[in-house]
Amino acid sequence: MWELAPELRFYIQTVHRLTDRGAVCSHAAHDVSHSGFDAEWRGIELMTVDQNVVNRCEIVDDADLDAALAKFDELSQT
């Protein structure tokens, strides 16, 4: 992938939920290929941590924010 997107820029757009157990964020990535194709990717990232180590990372479509928040809330209760 890095050969196709050598200047890939990834950034967090919005933090939807942030606790000591993890976070749900909207992210985006942008790059221009060697042939000039301008590309952007967007998604929702659900991450949980245990003892300061990421133990779960899921990337879902940005249309699934409500489902990601519900799953994060469920995982945070266990």
Secondary structure as UniProt FT lines:
FT   TURN            2..4
FT   TURN            6..7
FT   STRAND          9..19
FT   TURN            20..21
FT   STRAND          22..32
FT   TURN            34..35
FT   STRAND          38..50
FT   TURN            51..52
FT   STRAND          53..60
FT   HELIX           62..64
FT   HELIX           65..76
//
